[in-house]
Amino acid sequence: MLAGKKIILGVSGSIAAYKSALIVRGLIRAGAQVRVLMTPAATEFISPLTLATLSKHEVITSVHSEAGWNNHVELGLWADAYLIAPTTATTLAKLAHGICDTALVAVYLSARCPVFFAPAMDVDMWLHPATGANVARLQSYGNHLIDVESGELASGLHGQGRLAEPEHILEILADHFATRADLAGERILITAGPTHEDLDPVRFLGNRSTGRMGIALAEAAAARGASVELILGPTELSTTASGVTVTAVRSAREMHAAAISQWSECTTAILCAAVADYRPAEVAEEKIKKKEGELHLRLVRNPDIAADLGTSKRPDQLLIGFALETEHGLANAREKLTRKNLDFIVLNSPRTPGAGFGHATNQIQLVDRNKVTDFELKSKRAVAEDILDRLVAVKQTR
C-alpha cells in the first residue's frame, strides 16, 4: 500500500527520535519516497546524516536555511502524507496553535495532504489537560492521531506516553492508503465510549472507557466503503473521518434510543460501547451533601441495547457484541452470544497487559457458536481490521 507513496517524516526532539530511523527504513523498504524534516532539538538525539543516508535525501533542519525556506511550500504540495513522529509536547502545542518557528511546522501549515501525528512524552505530560486540549484541537482540524502506547518510559515511570512502535505506525499509514472496498454499500451502526448516569448536577456513575476502540472500528469501516452511524458516549476523543456520522449521547437510555431508531436502516451493528447496566433510581435536583453515616443509592436496570436489537434482528442483519470480562470470560461470552442473539462476540479482559480501557492496543478473542479465534496484542486499528475481516467473512457465507 505504501509503494510509490510520497511521505514526509517530521522528527521532533524526543528520546524516541531514534525510532525515526526505523520508520524511514520501513518506508523505504515498502517502496515509499521519503523526505525528512527535523527540529533543531531533534538533532541532539539522532544525526541528520543518519536519516539522510537512509532516506537518500538531504534532511532539512531549519526553516531559515536555503533548503528549508525554498522547499517548505513545495514539500507541502508534494507529499501524499505527512507523518510527525515523534511529536513532543512542545511541537504538539506549536502545531495546534500555528507557531511557525521550525521547518516542521512551516511544512505542516503548507501541507495539503493528510497529516498523522504520533506523540511521545512522559505519562504526566501526556495526561495533562493542556496536552489533551492540543490533541483535540489538532484532531478537530482533520489531522490523524497515532495514539501513544503504554510501557516503560525514559523517566523510569510506567504508563502511557510511549511513541507507537514503528511497525504500528507503518501499519496505520498503509491502512490509510488501502483501497479495499469490501464493505461498500453496507450501513453499519457502531456504539462507542462510556455512558454517564447522573446522581445529581455534579456527579455521575461512569466507567473508564475512552471510546478509542469504537472510533477505530468506525474509521476502519468507513475506509472500507461502509456508511457508518457512530453513537458516541461522553469522551474527549472524536473523529472527522469521511463516511462517519456521529450521534453524541450521554446516558444508557439515550444510547438505547439512538440505536433503536437507527437499527432498521442498518445492515450491521457493532456494539462496542461500555454501557452502564444500572442507573440511579432518582437524580437529585441539588448537589447531594455529605452527612453523618452511610449513603445508600438505589439503582435500577437500564435497557439492554444488545438484547433489544437481537430481538428485532432481521435475517439480513448482523449483530456483533463486545464482552469485557474479568473472570470466566469464554463462558460468559458464549452465554451472552446465545441470550442476545449475536452473530459473534469480541471478548477481551482488562487484566491482559496492554488491553482494555485507556490503551492504544488491545488483545481479543472472536467467539461464535462454533469456534474461538485468538489474536495477539495489536494496535486498536489493527484489531478493528480483524473484526471487520470476520464480519466480511460471515457475510460471504450467507
N, C-alpha and C positions, 0 to 999 in steps of 0.2 A: 504493500500500500504506500510505502514511502519512496519507492523507486522514482527518480526523476523530480521529486518534490524539492522546492527551494525553501530552506529553513534558515531563519536567523536564530542564533542562540545568544541570549544576553546573560552574562555572568556577573553577579554582584559579590561583595566582599564577605563571604561566609566561609567557615572552615569546611563546609560541604562543597566548596568550589572545586575541590579535587575530583568530584564526581562528574564535572563538566567534561573532563577528558573521556570518560566512559560514554557519556551521551554523544559527544562528537563522533567517537569511534563507531558507536552503534548506528548513528545516522548514515555515516559514510558506507558502512557495510551493507546497509539496507538500500543503498543506491541514491541517497539524497545528496543534494548540493548544500553546503553549509557555509555560512558566514558568521563570524564570532565577534561580539562586542563585549568589552569588559569595562567595569567601572574602575577607577584608579585603585580603590580598596581591594578589588578582586585580584589585582596583580601582586598583592602581598601574599596571596595564598597559592596561586598557581601561575606559572610563567606564561606570558603571551606566546612565547616561542613554542611551547608545548602544543597549545591549541592551534597555532598557525601551521605547525608541522602536520598535525592530524587532519585539519580541515583543508590544507593545501592553499590557504588564502591568508593574506595579511589580517591580523587582528586589530580592530580599532579600539583604542583605549581612552581617547579624549575627543570630545565634541569640538575642541578648539584646534585640533590637528588638521592638516590639509585633507587627509583621508576622511576624518570624521565630519568636517564641515561640508565637504563636497558630496559625500555619499549618504548622509542621513535621510534625505528625501528619496533618493534613488533606491536605497535599500528597502524603505517602507513600501515602495511600489513593486519592488522585485519579488518579494517573498510570497510563498503560499501560506506560511505560518510563521509566527514569531513566538519562540519559546524563551521565557526568562527563568533560568534555573541555575543556581539557587536565587530566590528573591528574598533579600534580607528585610528586616522591619523598616530600615531607612529607605531602601529602594521601593518597598511597598507603599510607603507614605508618599514618596515623590511621584510614583505612577498615579496614585489615587488623586493627587492634587495638582498634577501637571507641572511639577517643579523641574524645569528643564536645564539641569546643570551637568548632565553626563550624556555621552553618546547613546547610552542605553535608553534613557528617557526620551531623547530627541527622536530616535528612530521609532519608539513606541508612539509618540504623538503624530508621527508621519505615516504610520502603518495603516494600510487599507485591508490587511489580511487578518484572519483570526489570531488572537493573542492568547497564549497559555502562560500562566504564571504558577511557579512551584515554590511556595515559601519554605524557608529554613531558618529556625531560630530556637532559642531556649523555650521551655514549656511555659514559664510565666509570661514571657514576652508574647508568645502565641495566644495565650488565654486573656491577655489584656484587652479591655473594651476598645481601646484605640486601634489595635490590630484588627479586631473583628469589624470595626466600622470601615477601615480601609479596604479590607477584603470585600465587604458587602458593596462598597462604592465601586470597586473595580468590576465586580460581577454585574452591577447594575448598568455598566457601560457595555455589557455584552462580552466581556473577557471570560476566559475559562480557567477556573481554579483547578489545579492539580493538587489535591489535598495533601497535607502533611501526614506522615506516618509516625507510629509510636515506637519507642525503644530507648536505648541509652543515648544520652546527648553529650555534647562536648563538655558541658559543665559537670558531668558526672551524675546528673539527675536522670530519672527515667520517666518518660511521658511523651506527650505529643509535641511535635516540632521538628522532627527529622525530615530532611528532604526526601521526597518519594524516591524509591530506588530507580536507577536509570532504566531498568527493564520495564518498570511500571510506566514511566514517563514515555518511553518509546511506544509502548502498547497503546496508551491513550492517544498519542499522535496518529498512530496507524489506524486506530478506530475512527478517528475524525475523517480520514481520507477514504475509509471503506465505502464501497459502492453497493453493498448488499441492500436489496430492497425486498427481502423475503417477508416483510410484514406490510407491504403496500396494500392498501385497501382495508386494513384492519383498524378498528377503533377500540382502543384499549383504555380501560378505566384503571387508574392506579391510586391507591391511598398511601399516604406517607406521613411521617412525623408523629409527634405525640398528640394527645388531647389534654386539655386543661379543664378540670371540673371545679368550678368556683365554690369556695367556702364562704367568702364574704367579699367585700370590694377590693381587698388587697391580697388575699390568699387563695390558693387553689391546690388541688391534688393533681399531680402530673407524674412524668417519668423522664428518663434520661435520653430518650430518642431525639436525634438531630434531624431526621428526615433524609440523611445522606444516601441511604440505600435506595429509597423510593425515588429520589430525584435522579440517581444514576440509572435506574430502570426506565424512567420516563425519557431521559435524554437518549439512552441507547435504543429504545423502541422507536422514537421519532427518527433517529438516524437511519433506521432500517425501514423507514417508509410508513410507519403507523401514524395515525392521528391519535394523540394521547390526551385524555382528560385526567389531569392530576389534581386530586383532592388533598390539599396540604394542610396539616395541622400547624400550630404555632411554633415557628422555628426561625432562626436567623438566616438560614440558607434559602436560596431561591434559584430559579432557572429562567433564562430568557431564550431557551432553545426553540428554534423554529419547529412547529408541529405540536407544541405542548401548550395546552390551555390550562391555566391554574385557577382552581377554586379554593380560596382560603377559608378555613374553618377553625373553630376553637374547641368546641366540646365534642364528645362522642355522639350526642344526638344530632348536632349539626353535620358531622361527617356522615352519619347514617342517612340523614335526609338527602344529602347531596348524592350519595352513592345510589340510593334507591331511585332517585329522579333520573339519573343518567344511565342506569344499568340496561334498560330495554333497548337503548340505541347503540350499545357496545357489543363487540364480538367476544371480548375477553375482559376479565377483571383480575388484577393482581393486588391482593390486599396486604400491603407491606406495613401499614401504619401500626403503631403501638397504641391501641385504643383502650381507654380505661374501661374495665369491666363494671366498675361501680362509680356512683357519684353521690355527693351528699344529698340526703332526702330534703333538706331545706338549705337555702342560701341566705345567710344573714344580710340584712339591708345595711347594717353598720359593721364596722370592724369588731370582731369578737375580742373582748378584753380579757386579759389574764385575771383569773380569780383563784381563790384557795381551792385545793382539791383537784380532782381529775376532770378532764373534759371528755365527754363521750360524744362521738359522732355516729349518727345513724345513716347508713349507706343503703342505697337501692340499686338494683341492677340496671345497667344501660342496655339498650337494644343491641343485638348481636348482628353486626353487618354481614359477616360471612354466612351465618345460618340463614338470614333472610334472603340474601342473594342466591344462595344454594337452593332454597325452596322454590324460587321463581325462575331458576335457570332453564333456558331452552336447550334442546338438543344441539343447536348450532353454536352455543356459547361455551366458553371455558372459564373455569373459576380456579384461581391459584391462591393459596393461603400461605401465611408465614407462621412459624411456631418458634418462639424463643423460650427454651426450656432449661431449667437448672437441674432437673433430675428426671429420670425415666423418659428421656427425650423421644426415642423411637415409639415407645408405647403410647405416649400422649399424642404424638403427631399422627399415628395411624388411627387413633380413636377420633381425633378431630377431622381427619380426612373423610372418614365414613359419615360421622354425625352431621357434618356441614356440607356434604355433597360436593367435595372439592375434586378436581381432576388430578392435581398433585400439590404437594406442600413443601415449602422450603424450611428446613429445620436448622437452627443454629443455637449456640449456647454462649452466654456472656462469660462463662468460665474458660472458654478457649482463648488463649493469649492472642491478642490482635483482632478478636472478633467481637460482635455485639455493638452496643451503643457507643458512640463517640470515637470510633476508629475509622480510618480510611480504608481498612481492609476487613475482610470477612471470610469465614470458613463455613461452608454449608454442606448439608446433605439434601438431595432431592428424593422425596418419598412419594411413591404412588402405590397402587394396590398390589403391584406385582414385584417391585424391586426397590432397592435403596442404592443411590449413587453417591459416592463420597467424592468431595473435591478438596484440594489443598487450599491453604490460605492464599488469598488473592486480593488485589485492589477491588473495591466495590463496583467499579465499572466493569472489570473482568467478570465478577460474579454475576452482574446484570446480564452480560452476554451469555453466560452459561444457562441462566434461567430462560432467556429468550430462545436460545437454541433448543431447549427442551420443549418450549411452547410450540415452536415451528414443527418439531418432530411429531408432537401429538396431533397437531392439525393435519399433518400429511397422512396420518394413519386413518383419518376419518373419511 
